[in-house]
Amino acid sequence: MAAVVTKNVVKRYGSMQVLHGLDIEIADGEFTVLIGPSGCGKSTLLRMIAGLEDITSGEVVIGGKVVNDLAPKQRDIAMVFQSYALYPHMTVYQNMGFSLMLAKAPKDVINTQVRQAAQVLGLTELLDRHPRQLSGGQRQRVAMGRAIVRSPQVFLFDEPLSNLDAKLRVQMRTELKELHQRFKTTSIYVTHDQIEAMTLADRIVVLRDGKIEQTGSPLELYDAPANTFVAGFIGSPAMNLLEGVFVRQGDRQGIDLKTAAFIPCCTDSAARDGQQVVVGIRPEYFRLSSEGNGLAAKVTVVEPTGADIQVICKIGSYDIVSVFHERHQFVPGELIWLEPRADKLHVFDAQTGSAIR
């Protein structure tokens, strides 16, 4: 195992710069997720760490050693891709042991390590099958087994679950987390799925346009987003973001929305009176209130999920989402009153998007 550090890493394709001096420190044994929208540079960064992309400038350090000029096979990393990349003419056993065979490892070593990995991944009964005889989840486990048998310093995952159906993704997320808890190998995982990021990561790095927006644990990013981008990106359903003006007049403190509604907030906000702001409200922090109290919201769509009910409403021109665990009987078109929890509001500067603490 080894720590991974990127120091002022830059990537350019001709005149186009796609990574802008990224500084990331990933501790030994840590599971770090790189997340962001398509085109943010997360897969490019992963491929640079792997040695599959050249580094324009900066350094990548693995286990205390600068690896910029090392070939991928010299970096002691193992990569699991979105596509399984299995050899169709080889059995599961042969696919898993192929890298060890190339390294001319003794047959007994190959046999021991392949069978140990197969036992961990539940593949023992499938070792004599070919990839065409396996399900998608089984093929992905074989790809992970091929990485495990190498006992690398670092695992790199490039959206490995995106080709699986929803049920298999949930199952494989659990298996990935169990594997990391067992092996404690430093892992870097790329995804655009924030549910994967929240459930798998020890630490999340949020990227946008080749820059780091925020780094922290899943709950740090959820509870204290640094700006409106992170606030809207982390969380499902996403945080509601409403524009308004901060008001601080005696005992009256809160946000006047552009819809002429008013949201009271706690007295410890650092926002200035008259400042243009964006207020963020997580869907689960709305409470139903009596008529005339809170925000008047017209129900447009009701989405029961079983565990809770998601209600999409109109507040003026804004579409907002609220989540209730109780089984209320909402009817599209009806008017309800929603009261946001004052202690759970997030206030952002409207111009910069940065959080006002």
Number of C-alpha atoms within 10 A of each C-alpha: 21 21 20 25 22 21 15 15 20 22 23 14 9 6 6 8 13 19 25 17 18 20 16 16 13 18 17 18 20 21 23 25 28 27 26 26 16 13 13 21 22 29 20 21 24 20 18 22 26 26 21 13 15 16 21 15 15 15 23 24 18 23 17 11 14 15 18 22 13 11 12 19 10 11 22 18 22 22 23 22 17 16 15 19 14 20 13 12 11 15 19 30 23 22 23 29 25 19 16 20 15 8 9 10 13 10 11 9 14 22 17 13 20 27 20 17 21 25 13 16 18 13 21 16 9 17 17 13 14 19 22 12 13 14 11 17 18 19 21 24 23 28 23 25 27 28 22 24 24 20 16 17 20 28 23 22 22 21 18 23 25 15 15 16 11 11 8 15 17 15 11 19 18 13 15 15 15 14 16 17 12 10 12 16 22 23 28 23 25 25 22 19 16 21 15 19 25 19 13 21 21 17 23 25 23 27 24 19 17 22 18 20 16 17 19 17 16 22 14 14 23 19 14 14 24 21 20 23 16 23 25 18 21 24 18 11 15 17 24 20 21 21 20 23 22 27 21 17 10 6 7 11 19 25 27 20 19 14 14 10 14 18 20 19 22 12 13 9 16 10 20 13 14 14 16 19 27 26 27 22 24 26 22 18 17 21 16 16 15 11 12 10 12 20 22 19 20 21 21 17 16 17 12 14 9 8 10 15 19 19 21 20 24 17 18 16 9 15 16 23 22 23 19 18 13 9 11 10 7 16 14 13 13 11 16 20 17 22 17 22 17 16 12 16 19 26 28 25 20 18 10 10 17 18 22 16 12
